[in-house]
Amino acid sequence: MSPRNDPSVEDAYESAPSELVAEVLEGELFLSPRPARPHANVHINLGMLLGRPFKFGQDGPGGWVLLAEPQLHLGPRPDKVAPDLAGWRRERLPRAVGGPEAPAHYELPPDWGCEIFSRRTRHRDQGVKQRIYAREGVRHLWHVDPLTRTIELFRLGPDGWSAPECFTGAQGLVRIEPFDAIALDLALVWSE
């Protein structure tokens, strides 16, 4: 039988202050402050740039459910992960019903995850969270660094994550899987 999270960890997770981001990763509780301006800026920019063509299908193919900071409960323990952004192909995650039936968390791993680095979370994003995403079959993962203005794309294959493909702020228009149906203007990703 798989190990479960210790009840004291679950209690601490449930009682975490709302001004902190709480996650339980491989049985350990992590609390992080809300992100600073560079992180928050890139977060909203990516959401807007991807939402129009992929969520709403305006000037793009549509077909995606995109969520900011969804609460994911993944695996038997479960790991309680809060990616900065996540996306599911619409056929895998049908439209949510509003009201009390709307889920508080999702147990279905996303097709795409995006972690935006901050000083406090970089090590966790590149380590334990990336391992969890691989274990759960997340096909594409972006690591976004607002300070170095880079996006690293990881693809999940039979042998684990591919070597990252790196896109930098100086490249202008780029196509990054799984959203390569449109060109993403990196200058807009970093703009304030």
C-alpha positions in Angstrom: 0.0 0.0 0.0 1.2 3.5 -0.8 2.1 5.8 2.0 -0.5 8.4 2.9 0.3 12.0 4.1 0.7 12.2 7.9 -2.5 13.5 9.5 -0.5 16.4 11.1 0.7 17.4 7.6 -2.9 17.3 6.4 -4.1 19.4 9.3 -1.4 22.0 8.8 -2.2 22.1 5.1 -5.9 22.7 5.8 -5.2 25.4 8.4 -2.6 27.3 6.3 -3.2 31.0 6.2 -4.9 32.2 3.0 -2.1 34.7 2.3 0.3 31.7 1.7 0.4 29.1 -1.0 0.2 25.7 0.7 1.4 22.5 -1.0 2.0 19.0 0.2 4.8 17.4 -1.9 6.0 13.9 -1.3 4.5 14.0 2.2 6.1 17.4 3.2 4.2 20.7 3.7 5.5 23.7 1.9 4.2 27.2 2.5 5.2 30.1 0.2 4.3 33.8 0.2 2.3 35.1 -2.7 4.6 36.0 -5.6 6.4 39.3 -6.1 5.8 41.6 -9.0 8.0 40.0 -11.7 6.3 36.7 -11.1 2.8 38.1 -10.9 3.3 40.2 -14.0 4.4 37.2 -16.1 1.6 35.1 -14.7 -1.1 37.5 -15.8 0.6 38.1 -19.2 0.8 34.4 -20.0 -2.8 33.9 -18.9 -4.0 36.6 -21.3 -1.8 35.7 -24.2 -2.8 32.0 -24.1 -6.4 32.5 -23.0 -7.7 34.3 -26.0 -6.6 31.7 -28.7 -6.6 28.5 -26.7 -9.4 28.9 -24.1 -11.8 31.1 -26.0 -10.8 30.1 -29.6 -10.3 33.7 -30.7 -7.6 33.9 -33.3 -6.6 30.4 -32.4 -7.8 26.8 -32.2 -9.5 26.8 -28.8 -10.0 23.5 -27.2 -8.3 24.1 -23.8 -9.3 24.6 -20.2 -6.7 27.0 -18.7 -6.6 27.7 -15.0 -4.5 29.9 -12.7 -3.2 28.2 -9.6 -5.5 25.2 -9.6 -5.3 22.9 -6.7 -4.3 19.5 -7.9 -4.5 16.3 -5.7 -2.3 13.8 -7.6 -1.4 10.3 -6.8 -2.4 8.0 -3.9 -0.8 10.0 -1.1 -2.0 12.5 -2.5 0.5 15.2 -3.5 -1.3 18.6 -3.3 0.3 20.7 -6.0 -0.5 24.3 -7.0 1.0 25.0 -10.4 1.1 28.7 -11.5 -0.9 27.8 -14.6 -2.2 24.5 -15.9 -4.1 23.4 -19.0 -6.3 20.4 -20.0 -7.5 19.6 -23.4 -11.2 20.3 -23.4 -12.1 16.7 -24.2 -10.3 15.5 -21.0 -11.8 18.1 -18.7 -15.4 19.0 -19.7 -17.0 22.3 -18.7 -17.4 22.7 -15.0 -20.8 23.2 -13.5 -21.0 26.2 -11.3 -22.3 26.3 -7.7 -21.6 23.8 -5.0 -20.8 21.0 -7.4 -17.7 22.9 -8.9 -14.6 21.1 -7.8 -12.4 22.5 -5.1 -9.5 20.5 -6.5 -8.7 18.4 -9.5 -7.5 14.8 -9.4 -7.0 14.6 -13.2 -3.4 15.6 -14.1 -3.2 18.5 -16.6 -1.8 18.1 -20.1 0.4 21.2 -19.5 1.9 22.7 -16.4 3.6 26.0 -16.0 5.8 27.0 -13.1 7.0 30.6 -12.9 10.2 30.8 -10.8 10.7 32.9 -7.8 13.7 32.9 -5.5 11.9 30.8 -2.9 10.3 28.2 -5.3 12.8 27.6 -8.0 14.4 24.6 -6.3 11.0 23.0 -5.6 9.7 23.7 -9.1 12.8 22.1 -10.7 12.9 19.1 -8.3 10.0 17.6 -6.4 7.2 19.2 -8.5 8.8 18.2 -11.8 9.1 14.6 -10.5 5.4 14.6 -9.5 4.4 15.9 -12.9 6.4 13.2 -14.7 5.0 10.5 -12.5 1.4 11.7 -13.2 2.0 11.9 -17.0 1.9 15.7 -17.6 3.0 15.8 -21.2 4.4 19.4 -21.4 6.0 21.5 -18.6 7.1 25.1 -18.9 9.6 26.6 -16.5 9.4 30.4 -16.8 12.0 32.7 -15.2 10.9 36.3 -15.2 14.3 37.6 -14.2 16.4 35.9 -16.9 13.4 36.2 -19.3 13.5 32.5 -20.3 11.0 29.8 -20.9 12.2 26.2 -20.8 10.0 23.6 -22.4 10.1 20.0 -21.2 8.4 17.1 -23.0 7.5 13.9 -21.3 8.6 10.8 -23.1 8.9 7.1 -22.2 12.3 7.7 -20.6 11.2 10.8 -18.6 11.7 14.5 -19.4 13.4 15.6 -22.6 16.3 18.0 -22.4 14.8 21.4 -22.1 14.3 23.6 -25.2 15.0 27.2 -24.1 13.3 30.3 -25.5 14.8 33.7 -24.4 13.5 37.2 -24.3 15.5 38.3 -27.3 13.9 35.8 -29.7 10.7 37.7 -30.4 8.0 35.4 -31.9 8.3 31.8 -30.9 6.2 28.6 -31.1 6.2 26.6 -27.9 4.4 23.3 -27.5 1.7 22.5 -26.7 0.5 26.0 -27.8 2.6 26.1 -31.0 -0.5 26.7 -33.2 0.2 30.4 -32.7 3.4 32.4 -32.4 3.9 33.8 -28.8 5.5 37.2 -28.6 8.0 37.0 -25.8 8.3 40.7 -25.6 4.6 40.7 -24.4 5.3 37.9 -21.9 7.9 40.1 -20.1 6.2 43.5 -20.6 4.9 45.5 -17.7 
